[in-house]
């Protein structure tokens, strides 16, 4: 399965619990996969045990996921990415530069977009 930063962002918003998010366009497997990536990436604390039964997706998609809380890094990323307009502008900025939408590229782009908004006279 391919990583998609849009559900990553939505899942972080959901974990924070301040606003409701619509994850209905994602399958249950896609949600579990991206929740496991949140854990792997250090954005949340939790557990994502993988099935030992085998099968085509047992190594890729965890059997279940339990997320405890956002980490400091998760809060930092979400603070920058929570605003829909800022998120979309950052994604567009990365695409215009001809880069792939990696988490690191988006972190940098989010910081640039935020600095542009905060710039005096903007």
C-alpha positions as CSV (number, residue, x, y, z in Angstrom):
1,X,0.0,0.0,0.0
2,X,1.2,3.5,-0.8
3,X,1.6,6.1,1.9
4,X,-0.8,9.1,1.6
5,X,-0.2,12.1,3.7
6,X,-3.8,13.3,3.6
7,X,-5.1,10.4,5.7
8,X,-2.0,10.8,8.0
9,X,-3.1,14.4,8.6
10,X,-6.7,13.5,9.2
11,X,-5.8,10.7,11.6
12,X,-3.6,13.1,13.6
13,X,-6.6,15.5,13.8
14,X,-8.8,12.6,14.9
15,X,-6.3,11.6,17.6
16,X,-6.1,15.1,18.9
17,X,-9.9,14.9,19.4
18,X,-10.6,18.6,18.9
19,X,-12.4,18.4,15.6
20,X,-14.3,15.6,13.8
21,X,-12.9,14.2,10.6
22,X,-14.4,12.2,7.7
23,X,-12.3,9.2,6.9
24,X,-15.2,7.5,5.0
25,X,-13.3,7.6,1.7
26,X,-10.6,5.4,3.1
27,X,-10.9,1.6,3.5
28,X,-10.4,0.1,7.0
29,X,-7.1,-1.4,5.8
30,X,-5.9,1.9,4.6
31,X,-6.8,3.5,7.9
32,X,-4.9,0.8,9.9
33,X,-1.9,1.0,7.5
34,X,-1.7,4.8,8.0
35,X,-2.2,4.5,11.7
36,X,0.7,2.1,11.8
37,X,2.8,4.6,9.9
38,X,1.9,7.3,12.5
39,X,3.4,5.0,15.1
40,X,6.4,4.1,12.9
41,X,7.0,7.8,12.2
42,X,7.0,8.8,15.9
43,X,3.9,11.1,15.5
44,X,1.8,9.0,17.9
45,X,2.4,6.5,20.7
46,X,0.7,3.2,20.2
47,X,0.8,-0.5,19.1
48,X,0.2,-2.0,15.7
49,X,0.6,-5.8,16.0
50,X,0.7,-7.6,12.7
51,X,-1.1,-10.9,12.0
52,X,1.0,-14.1,12.2
53,X,-1.4,-16.0,10.0
54,X,0.2,-15.0,6.7
55,X,-1.6,-13.9,3.6
56,X,-0.9,-11.2,1.1
57,X,-1.3,-8.2,3.4
58,X,-0.4,-9.6,6.8
59,X,3.0,-8.1,6.7
60,X,1.8,-4.7,5.4
61,X,-1.5,-4.1,7.3
62,X,-1.6,-4.6,11.1
63,X,-4.4,-6.8,12.5
64,X,-5.5,-3.9,14.7
65,X,-4.1,-0.6,15.9
66,X,-4.2,1.0,19.3
67,X,-3.1,4.7,19.5
68,X,-2.5,6.2,22.9
69,X,-1.7,9.8,22.2
70,X,0.1,12.3,20.0
71,X,3.8,12.7,20.6
72,X,5.6,16.1,20.8
73,X,6.5,15.6,17.1
74,X,2.9,14.8,16.3
75,X,1.6,17.9,17.9
76,X,4.3,20.0,16.1
77,X,3.4,18.6,12.7
78,X,-0.4,19.0,13.4
79,X,0.0,22.5,14.6
80,X,1.4,23.4,11.2
81,X,-0.8,21.2,9.1
82,X,-4.2,21.5,10.8
83,X,-5.5,24.5,8.8
84,X,-6.9,23.2,5.5
85,X,-5.8,26.3,3.5
86,X,-2.2,26.1,4.8
87,X,-2.1,22.3,4.1
88,X,-3.3,22.7,0.5
89,X,-0.9,25.6,-0.1
90,X,2.0,23.6,1.3
91,X,1.2,20.6,-1.0
92,X,0.9,22.9,-4.0
93,X,4.3,24.5,-3.1
94,X,6.0,21.1,-3.0
95,X,4.4,20.1,-6.3
96,X,5.4,23.4,-8.0
97,X,9.0,22.7,-7.0
98,X,8.8,19.3,-8.7
99,X,9.3,17.3,-5.5
100,X,7.4,14.3,-4.2
101,X,5.0,14.8,-1.3
102,X,7.3,13.4,1.4
103,X,6.6,14.2,5.0
104,X,9.9,16.1,5.3
105,X,9.2,18.2,2.2
106,X,5.7,19.1,3.5
107,X,7.1,20.0,7.0
108,X,9.5,22.5,5.2
109,X,6.7,23.8,2.9
110,X,4.3,24.2,5.8
111,X,6.9,26.3,7.6
112,X,7.5,28.4,4.5
113,X,3.7,28.9,3.9
114,X,3.3,29.9,7.6
115,X,6.2,32.4,7.4
116,X,4.6,34.0,4.3
117,X,1.3,34.4,6.1
118,X,3.0,35.9,9.2
119,X,5.2,38.2,7.2
120,X,4.4,41.9,8.0
121,X,2.2,43.5,5.3
122,X,0.7,40.2,4.2
